Structures are given as C-alpha cells and as structure tokens.
Amino acid sequence: MDIKKHLIITGNSNVSWKDAIVKAVEEASKTIDYISEIKILEQRANVDGNKISEYFVDLDLSFIVDLNRKNS
C-alpha cells in the first residue's frame, strides 16, 4: 500500500504556464523523492502594458512516503 503526501507549490516563468510547471517539478524533485503526480490548481499571470510579463501556476504535488526509511 502506498501512502501519499501532498504539498502545494507555486512555479513561475517568463515564458509560459507549461514552462512554470516544468520548472516547479524540476526544482521540487531536487529535494523531494518519489514524486508521483501533480494537479494544477490555478494559473495566473502578471501583465505589463498589453503583454504577459510573468506566468504563475499553483500545483498540488503528490509524493509517495518511503515506509522503509530509517530515522536518523
């Protein structure tokens, strides 16, 4: 049986929402093991003049708890 934890994170990008998602998952995976899925909760952007200047995405990141991990 897998036990999952959920963590809400926010990613950002100057390129696109997709890029913000990819960057957020890449950064989170540096410190969180066993990431299993993400759910996009919200997308928003900053507008400068008539153009989007920055994209933001809130993600519900799920990861599997390592039940065999030994406490140090």
N, C-alpha and C positions, 0 to 999 in steps of 0.2 A: 504494500500500500504506500502510495506517495502522499506526503504532506507538503502542501504548497504554502508559501508566504507571499503576500502582496505588498508592493511598495509603489507609491505614486511618485513619479519623477517628471521633470519638465526638461524638454530639449529645445534648443533654438538653432537657427540657421539664417544666414543672409541669402540663401539660395532657394529653398523650398521647404514645404512641410515634410516631404519624404526625406529630404536631407536631414532635417531636425530629428526625425525618428531614428534614422540610421546612426547618426552621431550619438544620440542618447543611449541607444542599446550598446554601441561600441564602448562608450565610457563606462556604463554600468557594469558591463562584463569584465572590466579590469579588476573590480573588487567584489563582484557577486558571482558565485559559481552556480551552475545548473539552472540558468535562465531557461524557462520552458515556453513562455508565451507573453504577448503584450496585448493590451486592449487600449485603443485610442479613446481617451475620454473627452478631449477638447482640442480644437485647433483655433488659433487666433494669430493676429499679426499687427505690427506697428506700421502705420502709413506715414510717409514723409512726402508732402506735396500730393502728387497723384499716383505714387508708386509704393508698393510694399517694400519696407526697408528691413524688416526682420520677421521671421516666422517662428511661432511657438507651438509646441504640442505637449499636452499632458498625457502621460501614459500610466496605465496600471500594469506594472511589471510583475510577473509571477515567476517564482523560482522554487525549486524543489529543496526541501530541507534534507540535509545529509544526516540520516538517523544513525549512521555508523561513526560519525565524527567524535573524536575523543576530546574532552575538555582539557585545556592546559592550565 
